[in-house]
Amino acid sequence: MSKAEDGGSPPGTTYQFTVIREKMRRHPGPVLDFALGRRRQLPPEWLETFVREHAPLVLRRRRDDELEAFVDGAAGMLGAVYGVRVAPRQILPAPSGRAAMAALATTLIAPGDGVLVTEPGYPAFARIAAQAHARLMVAPLDPSAGFAPDLEGLSADETVLRLVALNYPNNPTGTVLSRAAFEALGRHVAADTVLYNDAIYGPLTHHRPPWSLLGYDFSEGNVAVVELHSLGKLFALGPLGVAFMVGPEEPIDAIRRFSDFSWSQLSSLQVRVATKCLDDWQYVAVVRDGLAGRLERLRAVVTALGFEAYPTDAGMYLLCRAPAAVGDRQAASAAEVAEILLEEHGLAVAPWDVGDHSYIRFSAQYRDEDLDTLSELGSGSRLVSS
């Protein structure tokens, strides 16, 4: 277990993917973008038609009945996809996932509150919590335990937590939280703790049913489970993307009251598009199956190049152990591996250095021609070595 200064994201830190974009922009030659991916996912045809026919609605504030229809649809989706029953009052729409995270942190975290985050994980919430002057603790994900949070180093003082922030299915590891890991986590969560889960990739599970923390029973104590869901990436909604928070009425109402100050109202077009997406959940299966195929093709290529890839249970990324060398150049960290790959091979990946472990992440949103070029980098031999 470590403090934020050792592994978190303190105020002033630049968003790591902004740094990656800037490095790709400054690279003098062509770049194979496997850090973020340049493949453009197309929305379903009905969505493009609907947006064209109703474009003026983007200039109109959403009506109450439109918002009620969306919330009812979201509640129905949670029941149908995850087997979770929630009341409409427990759902709060938001203009984006990061806006929802910021509102949650601002509403529920006071300066000095203990907040536990996991690493590696989607970095935005750790940065937001640090900006709120939380007492940030970082639990590394243990690759030998299926990337479950390593809580053994949690001291008695650190068990006084206001909020535990999870990200399952996890980005970048692509894992879900096992029953054993959930039970271990439950032993460390005290009463009145908020257990927050970023479940953006919840429907994109490749070897099991869709996954939500809301399906677990936290009947002991007074733990509030708040979860974030989003439609933006699933349906390629771009600026029309809508996210929503789900949880007990008390924290959701508190975030709702603050949201009146922190973000503008959704447009009528946003809400109506999102509501129609909730009625076409079969499209998500198409996206999920397509990603599963792309991940397997990517796995075959990077394995042939010498990378050691971890299993991927969910999401759209392939995580690999950072190699000890690229060609004849030694590398002491994932950051060094990423620098060498970009500098010498025009290959962009996302690095993660976490304590004693180092990883690099490949995106499945690659262009097919980039995968063909990547397969040729080794010229018949391994590009990297352990």
Summary of the structure (lengths in Angstrom):
residues: 386
radius of gyration: 21.0
end to end distance: 26.7
largest distance: 63.5
contacts: 1274
relative contact order: 0.17
helix: 42%
strand: 19%
